[in-house]
Amino acid sequence: MDIDKGKSLNTLLQNISGTTITGPSDVLIQNLILDSRRVSAGSLFVALRGTQTDGHQFIDTAVNSGASAILCEELPANINPEVTYITVKDSAEAMGLIASEFYGNPSKRLTLVGVTGTNGKTSVATFLFQLFRGLGYRCGLLSTVQNQVEDEVIPSTHTTPDSIALNQLLALMLEKGCSHVFMEVSSHAVAQHRITGLQFAGGIFTNITHDHLDFHKTFDNYIKAKKGFFDQLPKSAFALVNVDDRRGSVMVQNTKAKIETYSLQTMASFKGKIISDTLTGMHMEINMHEVWFRVIGRFNAYNLLSVFGAAVLLGEDPEIVLTVLSALKSPPGRFEQFHSADNIVGIVDYAHTPDALENVLQTITHLRHGNEKVITVVGCGGNRDAEKRPKMAEIACKYSNRVILTSDNPRYEDPTDILDQMRKGVPPLDYKKTTVIEDRKEAIFRAYEEASPEDIILIAGKGHENYQEIKGVKHHFDDKEVLGQAFLEYPKN
């Protein structure tokens, strides 16, 4: 990754059509910058039109800070003759191509696999990362939970970073000797061109349900964004889709990639069957091989099938793949189990969509073997799709003996308003078994106080997150820590 001497602007623009250059083009670019406050001499400042701010407002600031070039969609009123202005139709799309070129097109020298869908992205990407490390490869991971280069953890702020940060991470992974990288591809990333310019060896589709309508506005737009990932795959790549999801075939309608399928219900390239499923593990048959896995639940059966399929499509031996997969554990905050001294089971899961919550609760229902109560603690995030709030409460009531509605990440919304919207989904017959406790710690403690030995407490919505976001401030809060405190402070004798 030798970019210390910079890259010429002409080189960076060679794959971009429809550009208008104002000023000298023989400029040496030392860095790519999105934040005008970080601009220095030799910077190419990219003016993006974001959901919150428009980078075009900060062009003059970037110029005054020494920017050598500006990438924009509209020229500013004041033109500095010593600065080069590149006008394009879409700054985000151009930035993806420029960032790839600036960092030496790292994705073309890596085996890069992307995972998209509403639920399961983190688990599938993490399982692939763990699997290929177990197979002896040096690997990188780009996920909601964390970005990782072998054992080095790099904190994650977005499911998919912006194209500059993304190419920088891929270049670092290449420099560290990685051969394979597995990454989550969010619908935002596709719509905002964060993956433009990357070359994927394969793409995986998990499933799709209502989510992120605050951003995409309609479910159709959300589907199109997910499908856009597969539209971009090259002929050399594979497109592995869950055909049990009725939109699986839609995802690959226009892909150039080789289409492969996985299923628990019908004929597919990679066919699975659950033989038994308990709190201690899952026994499955995959392509005529019987395997016992440490992870549990039908949703994980799909995850494991997709990981197995991707590994085989990348040329790995099926039997060796299944052997390594059988030893893997779930990622943090994904159906993560904890047991109290008095035999109460606590499960922390990231389920924050109606479909994900239903999958987790159906799994818990299936795993029950007696009269254990299921106590569900759940909330909904603020400044996100409000349509799912009553649905989340309705689903929690359907599968639980007790439901405690609580705060999640209210962000800039009033948590009381969010809880009022959730409460509208509680069926009248379930009013008595439903409690609203805004304070999340108090809600978790209450769940434990009401539990008896062998009962199951599900704490849903935040999973791996170790904060609560309130009015723009992230306050430390970890469901697992709080559950552990409850187990210790209120032991049942």
C-alpha positions as semicolon CSV with decimal commas, in nm:
position;residue;x (nm);y (nm);z (nm)
1;M;0,000;0,000;0,000
2;D;0,248;0,257;-0,120
3;I;0,049;0,581;-0,136
4;D;0,299;0,793;0,057
5;K;0,394;0,974;-0,262
6;G;0,032;1,029;-0,358
7;K;-0,152;0,956;-0,681
8;S;-0,199;1,179;-0,982
9;L;-0,549;1,316;-1,031
10;N;-0,548;1,198;-1,394
11;T;-0,486;0,840;-1,275
12;L;-0,765;0,860;-1,018
13;L;-1,015;0,982;-1,277
14;Q;-0,929;0,733;-1,553
15;N;-1,232;0,509;-1,492
16;I;-1,485;0,787;-1,442
17;S;-1,697;0,910;-1,732
18;G;-1,889;1,234;-1,759
19;T;-1,644;1,449;-1,563
20;T;-1,591;1,819;-1,614
21;I;-1,255;1,947;-1,490
22;T;-1,210;2,312;-1,398
23;G;-0,846;2,398;-1,335
24;P;-0,520;2,201;-1,377
25;S;-0,552;1,820;-1,401
26;D;-0,184;1,740;-1,333
27;V;-0,239;1,750;-0,957
28;L;-0,084;1,515;-0,702
29;I;-0,340;1,387;-0,449
30;Q;-0,206;1,288;-0,106
31;N;-0,533;1,189;0,061
32;L;-0,909;1,162;0,013
33;I;-1,121;1,352;0,263
34;L;-1,495;1,369;0,337
35;D;-1,472;1,592;0,646
36;S;-1,365;1,949;0,559
37;R;-1,214;1,984;0,910
38;R;-0,953;1,720;0,821
39;V;-0,842;1,877;0,493
40;S;-0,474;1,961;0,443
41;A;-0,245;2,044;0,152
42;G;-0,275;1,779;-0,118
43;S;-0,628;1,671;-0,018
44;L;-0,904;1,579;-0,259
45;F;-1,217;1,692;-0,077
46;V;-1,533;1,503;-0,171
47;A;-1,857;1,699;-0,141
48;L;-2,129;1,443;-0,070
49;R;-2,499;1,510;-0,041
50;G;-2,583;1,318;0,277
51;T;-2,904;1,255;0,467
52;Q;-2,811;1,510;0,735
53;T;-2,574;1,757;0,566
54;D;-2,462;1,858;0,218
55;G;-2,085;1,856;0,172
56;H;-2,116;2,126;-0,093
57;Q;-2,170;2,374;0,192
58;F;-1,813;2,311;0,307
59;I;-1,625;2,347;-0,021
60;D;-1,498;2,696;0,064
61;T;-1,379;2,570;0,404
62;A;-1,190;2,287;0,235
63;V;-1,030;2,527;-0,014
64;N;-0,923;2,762;0,265
65;S;-0,765;2,464;0,446
66;G;-0,544;2,387;0,146
67;A;-0,740;2,132;-0,059
68;S;-0,575;2,071;-0,396
69;A;-0,891;1,941;-0,561
70;I;-1,266;1,928;-0,505
71;L;-1,501;1,652;-0,623
72;C;-1,855;1,785;-0,645
73;E;-2,184;1,770;-0,831
74;E;-2,222;2,146;-0,858
75;L;-1,953;2,414;-0,883
76;P;-1,946;2,668;-0,599
77;A;-2,006;3,037;-0,663
78;N;-1,643;3,119;-0,579
79;I;-1,382;2,945;-0,792
80;N;-1,021;2,945;-0,672
81;P;-0,794;2,936;-0,982
82;E;-0,528;2,741;-0,789
83;V;-0,770;2,458;-0,706
84;T;-0,898;2,187;-0,940
85;Y;-1,272;2,122;-0,941
86;I;-1,407;1,793;-1,076
87;T;-1,780;1,802;-1,145
88;V;-1,963;1,468;-1,171
89;K;-2,323;1,349;-1,179
90;D;-2,292;1,155;-0,851
91;S;-2,012;1,231;-0,604
92;A;-2,067;0,910;-0,405
93;E;-2,041;0,687;-0,710
94;A;-1,729;0,867;-0,835
95;M;-1,577;0,853;-0,487
96;G;-1,606;0,474;-0,482
97;L;-1,412;0,442;-0,807
98;I;-1,153;0,701;-0,700
99;A;-1,103;0,540;-0,357
100;S;-1,046;0,197;-0,513
101;E;-0,787;0,342;-0,751
102;F;-0,619;0,551;-0,481
103;Y;-0,562;0,246;-0,258
104;G;-0,446;0,026;-0,545
105;N;-0,773;-0,162;-0,607
106;P;-0,725;-0,398;-0,309
107;S;-1,051;-0,585;-0,368
108;K;-0,914;-0,719;-0,698
109;R;-0,626;-0,883;-0,512
110;L;-0,843;-1,033;-0,237
111;T;-1,112;-1,299;-0,234
112;L;-1,392;-1,067;-0,122
113;V;-1,734;-1,210;-0,032
114;G;-2,031;-0,988;0,054
115;V;-2,336;-1,086;0,261
116;T;-2,664;-0,897;0,232
117;G;-3,018;-0,941;0,366
118;T;-3,227;-0,812;0,655
119;N;-3,123;-1,072;0,913
120;G;-2,821;-1,299;0,947
121;K;-2,556;-1,079;0,781
122;T;-2,333;-1,054;1,087
123;S;-2,359;-1,424;1,172
124;V;-2,283;-1,538;0,818
125;A;-1,990;-1,299;0,769
126;T;-1,847;-1,390;1,111
127;F;-1,890;-1,763;1,056
128;L;-1,709;-1,732;0,721
129;F;-1,427;-1,538;0,887
130;Q;-1,393;-1,799;1,162
131;L;-1,422;-2,088;0,916
132;F;-1,156;-1,970;0,675
133;R;-0,918;-1,888;0,959
134;G;-0,981;-2,243;1,080
135;L;-0,895;-2,363;0,730
136;G;-0,558;-2,190;0,756
137;Y;-0,615;-1,863;0,568
138;R;-0,534;-1,513;0,684
139;C;-0,865;-1,325;0,684
140;G;-1,036;-0,992;0,730
141;L;-1,388;-0,920;0,860
142;L;-1,608;-0,615;0,802
143;S;-1,922;-0,636;1,015
144;T;-2,171;-0,449;1,232
145;V;-2,005;-0,586;1,546
146;Q;-1,647;-0,512;1,450
147;N;-1,390;-0,493;1,173
148;Q;-1,109;-0,741;1,219
149;V;-0,773;-0,812;1,056
150;E;-0,677;-1,155;1,185
151;D;-0,667;-1,097;1,566
152;E;-0,658;-0,716;1,546
153;V;-0,997;-0,562;1,617
154;I;-1,091;-0,228;1,464
155;P;-1,411;-0,070;1,607
156;S;-1,706;-0,056;1,368
157;T;-1,937;0,246;1,335
158;H;-2,139;0,141;1,029
159;T;-2,249;-0,195;0,888
160;T;-2,056;-0,095;0,575
161;P;-1,800;0,192;0,603
162;D;-1,783;0,474;0,346
163;S;-1,590;0,386;0,031
164;I;-1,273;0,569;0,141
165;A;-1,257;0,395;0,481
166;L;-1,358;0,068;0,319
167;N;-1,078;0,068;0,061
168;Q;-0,832;0,181;0,327
169;L;-0,932;-0,119;0,542
170;L;-0,909;-0,358;0,247
171;A;-0,564;-0,223;0,161
172;L;-0,458;-0,273;0,524
173;M;-0,588;-0,630;0,517
174;L;-0,394;-0,697;0,198
175;E;-0,082;-0,545;0,352
176;K;-0,125;-0,773;0,657
177;G;-0,124;-1,078;0,432
178;C;-0,497;-1,150;0,417
179;S;-0,621;-1,356;0,123
180;H;-0,994;-1,360;0,210
181;V;-1,226;-1,086;0,338
182;F;-1,588;-1,131;0,440
183;M;-1,813;-0,829;0,474
184;E;-2,171;-0,730;0,544
185;V;-2,325;-0,528;0,264
186;S;-2,606;-0,308;0,392
187;S;-2,884;-0,165;0,177
188;H;-2,754;0,182;0,267
189;A;-2,411;0,084;0,132
190;V;-2,556;-0,011;-0,206
191;A;-2,785;0,292;-0,234
192;Q;-2,506;0,529;-0,129
193;H;-2,244;0,370;-0,359
194;R;-2,015;0,270;-0,072
195;I;-1,930;-0,058;-0,250
196;T;-1,893;0,098;-0,596
197;G;-1,554;0,009;-0,741
198;L;-1,514;-0,313;-0,540
199;Q;-1,472;-0,652;-0,707
200;F;-1,650;-0,936;-0,527
201;A;-1,573;-1,306;-0,563
202;G;-1,921;-1,386;-0,439
203;G;-2,239;-1,254;-0,284
204;I;-2,480;-1,419;-0,038
205;F;-2,849;-1,333;0,015
206;T;-2,995;-1,435;0,352
207;N;-3,356;-1,306;0,355
208;I;-3,553;-0,984;0,336
209;T;-3,823;-0,836;0,559
210;H;-3,937;-0,483;0,641
211;D;-3,652;-0,267;0,775
212;H;-3,485;0,071;0,720
213;L;-3,799;0,224;0,568
214;D;-3,698;0,549;0,740
215;F;-3,419;0,565;0,478
216;H;-3,559;0,381;0,176
217;K;-3,918;0,514;0,222
218;T;-4,078;0,210;0,054
219;F;-4,026;-0,166;0,081
220;D;-3,983;-0,178;-0,297
221;N;-3,690;0,065;-0,275
222;Y;-3,538;-0,149;0,000
223;I;-3,564;-0,462;-0,217
224;K;-3,411;-0,277;-0,514
225;A;-3,115;-0,169;-0,298
226;K;-3,046;-0,527;-0,190
227;K;-3,087;-0,648;-0,548
228;G;-2,845;-0,376;-0,662
229;F;-2,561;-0,564;-0,495
230;F;-2,621;-0,872;-0,710
231;D;-2,667;-0,658;-1,021
232;Q;-2,309;-0,537;-0,971
233;L;-2,147;-0,880;-0,933
234;P;-1,912;-0,978;-1,218
235;K;-1,950;-1,292;-1,432
236;S;-1,661;-1,452;-1,242
237;A;-1,847;-1,434;-0,907
238;F;-2,112;-1,657;-0,750
239;A;-2,452;-1,539;-0,626
240;L;-2,574;-1,769;-0,347
241;V;-2,938;-1,712;-0,251
242;N;-3,184;-1,850;0,002
243;V;-3,464;-1,986;-0,219
244;D;-3,690;-2,041;0,082
245;D;-3,727;-1,663;0,089
246;R;-3,979;-1,579;-0,183
247;R;-3,766;-1,284;-0,297
248;G;-3,452;-1,492;-0,335
249;S;-3,507;-1,536;-0,708
250;V;-3,578;-1,164;-0,748
251;M;-3,234;-1,081;-0,612
252;V;-3,057;-1,255;-0,900
253;Q;-3,287;-1,167;-1,191
254;N;-3,026;-0,944;-1,354
255;T;-2,701;-1,074;-1,212
256;K;-2,412;-1,177;-1,435
257;A;-2,279;-1,402;-1,159
258;K;-2,322;-1,780;-1,141
259;I;-2,645;-1,844;-0,947
260;E;-2,641;-2,103;-0,668
261;T;-2,908;-2,179;-0,407
262;Y;-2,954;-2,309;-0,052
263;S;-3,267;-2,434;0,123
264;L;-3,418;-2,623;0,415
265;Q;-3,745;-2,681;0,228
266;T;-3,681;-2,760;-0,136
267;M;-3,423;-2,884;-0,384
268;A;-3,117;-2,660;-0,396
269;S;-2,743;-2,661;-0,462
270;F;-2,696;-2,684;-0,085
271;K;-2,978;-2,864;0,094
272;G;-3,015;-2,888;0,470
273;K;-3,242;-3,063;0,718
274;I;-3,266;-3,014;1,095
275;I;-3,264;-3,353;1,270
276;S;-3,274;-3,219;1,627
277;D;-3,236;-2,883;1,796
278;T;-3,173;-2,827;2,169
279;L;-3,024;-2,558;2,394
280;T;-2,691;-2,741;2,375
281;G;-2,661;-2,783;1,999
282;M;-2,817;-2,869;1,664
283;H;-2,797;-3,191;1,464
284;M;-2,828;-3,134;1,087
285;E;-2,798;-3,311;0,758
286;I;-2,627;-3,100;0,489
287;N;-2,585;-3,241;0,138
288;M;-2,609;-3,597;0,274
289;H;-2,358;-3,533;0,557
290;E;-2,479;-3,551;0,920
291;V;-2,316;-3,292;1,149
292;W;-2,366;-3,169;1,506
293;F;-2,322;-2,793;1,551
294;R;-2,270;-2,587;1,865
295;V;-2,503;-2,311;1,739
296;I;-2,878;-2,359;1,755
297;G;-3,201;-2,247;1,595
298;R;-3,361;-2,268;1,251
299;F;-3,227;-1,924;1,158
300;N;-2,874;-2,052;1,227
301;A;-2,944;-2,358;1,013
302;Y;-2,989;-2,118;0,721
303;N;-2,675;-1,928;0,822
304;L;-2,469;-2,247;0,834
305;L;-2,604;-2,364;0,498
306;S;-2,503;-2,037;0,330
307;V;-2,155;-2,049;0,487
308;F;-2,106;-2,411;0,379
309;G;-2,223;-2,327;0,027
310;A;-1,995;-2,025;-0,005
311;A;-1,693;-2,222;0,116
312;V;-1,755;-2,503;-0,134
313;L;-1,806;-2,248;-0,414
314;L;-1,468;-2,100;-0,318
315;G;-1,312;-2,441;-0,375
316;E;-1,292;-2,586;-0,024
317;D;-1,342;-2,956;0,060
318;P;-1,701;-3,011;0,189
319;E;-1,611;-3,260;0,464
320;I;-1,329;-3,044;0,601
321;V;-1,557;-2,739;0,592
322;L;-1,826;-2,916;0,795
323;T;-1,570;-3,039;1,048
324;V;-1,445;-2,686;1,115
325;L;-1,798;-2,539;1,110
326;S;-1,915;-2,784;1,375
327;A;-1,684;-2,623;1,632
328;L;-1,784;-2,259;1,573
329;K;-1,975;-2,042;1,821
330;S;-2,230;-1,768;1,751
331;P;-2,100;-1,408;1,722
332;P;-2,141;-1,180;2,028
333;G;-2,501;-1,079;2,092
334;R;-2,647;-1,335;1,853
335;F;-2,855;-1,581;2,059
336;E;-2,587;-1,558;2,325
337;Q;-2,676;-1,768;2,630
338;F;-2,612;-1,706;2,999
339;H;-2,709;-1,924;3,294
340;S;-2,769;-1,810;3,652
341;A;-2,672;-2,012;3,957
342;D;-3,041;-2,085;4,011
343;N;-3,083;-2,233;3,661
344;I;-3,246;-1,941;3,482
345;V;-3,147;-1,902;3,116
346;G;-3,079;-1,556;2,979
347;I;-3,054;-1,502;2,603
348;V;-2,920;-1,176;2,455
349;D;-2,997;-1,125;2,088
350;Y;-2,969;-0,840;1,838
351;A;-3,319;-0,910;1,699
352;H;-3,448;-0,562;1,615
353;T;-3,690;-0,639;1,332
354;P;-4,025;-0,820;1,355
355;D;-3,896;-1,114;1,149
356;A;-3,577;-1,151;1,356
357;L;-3,769;-1,133;1,684
358;E;-4,017;-1,393;1,563
359;N;-3,736;-1,624;1,451
360;V;-3,567;-1,605;1,791
361;L;-3,890;-1,654;1,986
362;Q;-3,998;-1,943;1,764
363;T;-3,661;-2,105;1,831
364;I;-3,706;-2,060;2,207
365;T;-4,060;-2,203;2,185
366;H;-3,927;-2,505;1,999
367;L;-3,651;-2,558;2,256
368;R;-3,884;-2,556;2,557
369;H;-3,938;-2,903;2,702
370;G;-4,174;-2,834;2,991
371;N;-4,359;-2,548;3,158
372;E;-4,077;-2,293;3,146
373;K;-4,199;-1,935;3,117
374;V;-4,060;-1,713;2,843
375;I;-4,007;-1,353;2,958
376;T;-3,923;-1,110;2,677
377;V;-3,763;-0,769;2,727
378;V;-3,779;-0,566;2,406
379;G;-3,775;-0,209;2,276
380;C;-3,746;-0,025;1,944
381;G;-3,488;0,230;1,830
382;G;-3,569;0,594;1,775
383;N;-3,544;0,778;1,442
384;R;-3,593;0,451;1,260
385;D;-3,881;0,271;1,089
386;A;-4,179;0,339;1,320
387;E;-4,406;0,099;1,131
388;K;-4,244;-0,203;1,296
389;R;-4,298;-0,087;1,657
390;P;-4,648;-0,228;1,719
391;K;-4,552;-0,543;1,526
392;M;-4,257;-0,604;1,758
393;A;-4,484;-0,584;2,065
394;E;-4,746;-0,809;1,904
395;I;-4,487;-1,076;1,821
396;A;-4,337;-1,059;2,172
397;C;-4,684;-1,116;2,321
398;K;-4,761;-1,404;2,083
399;Y;-4,466;-1,615;2,196
400;S;-4,405;-1,500;2,556
401;N;-4,563;-1,561;2,895
402;R;-4,453;-1,217;3,011
403;V;-4,350;-0,912;2,806
404;I;-4,165;-0,605;2,930
405;L;-4,155;-0,318;2,680
406;T;-3,857;-0,091;2,740
407;S;-3,626;0,167;2,585
408;D;-3,371;0,068;2,319
409;N;-3,169;0,349;2,155
410;P;-3,421;0,636;2,159
411;R;-3,175;0,863;1,979
412;Y;-3,354;1,197;1,933
413;E;-3,705;1,065;2,000
414;D;-3,892;1,066;2,329
415;P;-3,880;0,704;2,455
416;T;-4,231;0,744;2,592
417;D;-4,362;0,809;2,240
418;I;-4,183;0,499;2,108
419;L;-4,329;0,284;2,387
420;D;-4,677;0,424;2,326
421;Q;-4,649;0,316;1,961
422;M;-4,528;-0,030;2,064
423;R;-4,813;-0,064;2,313
424;K;-5,066;-0,025;2,028
425;G;-4,956;-0,367;1,903
426;V;-5,040;-0,545;2,230
427;P;-5,361;-0,751;2,183
428;P;-5,629;-0,672;2,448
429;L;-5,610;-1,027;2,582
430;D;-5,238;-0,973;2,653
431;Y;-5,266;-0,646;2,847
432;K;-5,228;-0,821;3,182
433;K;-4,904;-0,998;3,090
434;T;-4,743;-0,684;2,944
435;T;-4,556;-0,420;3,145
436;V;-4,393;-0,097;3,028
437;I;-4,069;-0,003;3,206
438;E;-3,879;0,271;3,025
439;D;-3,552;0,225;3,216
440;R;-3,382;-0,069;3,040
441;K;-3,176;-0,175;3,343
442;E;-3,485;-0,179;3,562
443;A;-3,668;-0,380;3,294
444;I;-3,396;-0,647;3,283
445;F;-3,385;-0,667;3,663
446;R;-3,764;-0,700;3,673
447;A;-3,752;-0,986;3,423
448;Y;-3,511;-1,174;3,647
449;E;-3,710;-1,100;3,959
450;E;-4,018;-1,258;3,798
451;A;-3,832;-1,562;3,665
452;S;-3,830;-1,906;3,826
453;P;-3,574;-2,184;3,777
454;E;-3,560;-2,309;3,416
455;D;-3,745;-2,002;3,284
456;I;-3,601;-1,828;2,980
457;I;-3,540;-1,452;2,963
458;L;-3,494;-1,303;2,615
459;I;-3,338;-0,956;2,602
460;A;-3,382;-0,844;2,243
461;G;-3,282;-0,553;2,023
462;K;-2,928;-0,450;2,116
463;G;-2,722;-0,768;2,122
464;H;-2,353;-0,680;2,094
465;E;-2,404;-0,304;2,148
466;N;-2,249;-0,166;2,465
467;Y;-2,426;0,171;2,466
468;Q;-2,760;0,347;2,466
469;E;-2,784;0,644;2,232
470;I;-2,986;0,928;2,386
471;K;-3,005;1,279;2,236
472;G;-2,690;1,224;2,031
473;V;-2,485;1,091;2,325
474;K;-2,381;0,726;2,363
475;H;-2,406;0,618;2,727
476;H;-2,241;0,290;2,831
477;F;-2,499;0,015;2,852
478;D;-2,448;-0,355;2,790
479;D;-2,740;-0,598;2,815
480;K;-2,501;-0,882;2,902
481;E;-2,342;-0,683;3,185
482;V;-2,679;-0,583;3,329
483;L;-2,810;-0,939;3,308
484;G;-2,496;-1,058;3,489
485;Q;-2,553;-0,797;3,760
486;A;-2,910;-0,916;3,805
487;F;-2,794;-1,276;3,836
488;L;-2,543;-1,177;4,107
489;E;-2,745;-0,922;4,304
490;Y;-3,070;-1,112;4,328
491;P;-2,984;-1,481;4,368
492;K;-3,289;-1,697;4,431
493;N;-3,238;-1,934;4,720
